[in-house]
Amino acid sequence: MLSGVSLWLAENNYYVSVVARDPHKMERMIKRSANPSKLMPIFVDYSHEDELRRALLPPIRQKRPFDLVVAWIHSYANGALYTVAEIVSKNNNRWKLYHLLGSNRDADAVKASLAIPDNCDYHQVQLGFVIENNRSRWLTNDEISAGTIAAIRNRNDNYTLIGESGPWHRWPGNI
Ligand SMILES: NC(=O)c1ccc[n+]([C@@H]2O[C@H](COP(=O)([O-])OP(=O)(O)OC[C@H]3O[C@@H](n4cnc5c(N)ncnc54)[C@H](OP(=O)(O)O)[C@@H]3O)[C@@H](O)[C@H]2O)c1
């Protein structure tokens, strides 16, 4: 869903660490890159927090602290975001977190529930839906990546909605 963001960051000369588990999917993404040497896989299941912690250390030891994090984390692994925030905050002065939220999340409640470190600029990117020809549908992966890239470029906004968020009766499946 966010491979377009990883590819865009690599094209813009970021060193991009990509957390995932499936090497075949990762290889397919790296093959699409114009700048493959900038994409560094981190193969770990982020729900295993000790393993995640260990996996995030090599880039920091190589003097590449993370200054921008794009996080799309399933709710069964909420602790992963805390692990990332703790490690990144400890090893950097200021950093930016773009936190992707599904359509049904309450963005204010999510923000209130997080202990955002003082040196973190926290941004939320919420996924909505698209109304087309009087029908609604979920966002495509390309739309999600494009909307996330726009949020990163427009760094002053703390909240970005991609697509529409309502009304509820127009959610996909409801019309
Ligand atoms: N409007 C909306 O709310 C909206 C819109 C679109 C999609 N969605 C939701 O998004 C989900 C699909 O998103 P997606 O296709 O991007 O798939 P995903 O299952 O969320 O995976 C996203 C990325 O995270 C990695 N990943 C997932 N679980 C991981 C774990 N435990 N540890 C490490 N990496 C992990 C995946 O790679 P690996 O498989 O290699 O680990 C993949 O690269 C669906 O649940 C869909 O309902 C919601």
The ligand as a Gaussian input file, in Angstrom:
#p B3LYP/6-31G(d) Opt

LIG

0 1
 N       -9.746000       3.347000       3.979000
 C       -9.153000       2.423000       4.703000
 O       -9.261000       2.390000       5.923000
 C       -8.268000       1.449000       4.014000
 C       -7.874000       1.643000       2.694000
 C       -7.051000       0.701000       2.104000
 C       -6.625000      -0.399000       2.823000
 N       -7.045000      -0.566000       4.114000
 C       -6.662000      -1.724000       4.904000
 O       -5.297000      -1.911000       4.726000
 C       -5.001000      -3.293000       4.757000
 C       -4.210000      -3.702000       3.548000
 O       -3.072000      -2.955000       3.494000
 P       -1.785000      -3.515000       2.768000
 O       -2.161000      -4.170000       1.501000
 O       -0.793000      -2.449000       2.717000
 O       -1.357000      -4.731000       3.684000
 P       -0.838000      -4.797000       5.148000
 O       -1.127000      -6.143000       5.600000
 O       -1.328000      -3.687000       5.990000
 O        0.727000      -4.650000       4.958000
 C        1.358000      -3.414000       4.749000
 C        2.842000      -3.625000       4.769000
 O        3.235000      -3.932000       6.093000
 C        3.932000      -5.151000       6.123000
 N        3.477000      -5.838000       7.326000
 C        2.195000      -6.198000       7.644000
 N        2.195000      -6.815000       8.844000
 C        3.491000      -6.823000       9.288000
 C        4.127000      -7.309000      10.465000
 N        3.448000      -7.918000      11.450000
 N        5.456000      -7.152000      10.594000
 C        6.166000      -6.522000       9.612000
 N        5.622000      -6.044000       8.480000
 C        4.300000      -6.198000       8.308000
 C        3.575000      -5.884000       4.843000
 O        4.663000      -6.626000       4.335000
 P        4.840000      -8.203000       4.596000
 O        3.588000      -8.850000       4.154000
 O        6.042000      -8.541000       3.781000
 O        5.098000      -8.347000       6.059000
 C        3.297000      -4.751000       3.881000
 O        4.459000      -4.350000       3.216000
 C       -6.305000      -4.017000       4.755000
 O       -6.513000      -4.486000       6.079000
 C       -7.320000      -2.957000       4.381000
 O       -8.554000      -3.161000       5.018000
 C       -7.839000       0.341000       4.714000

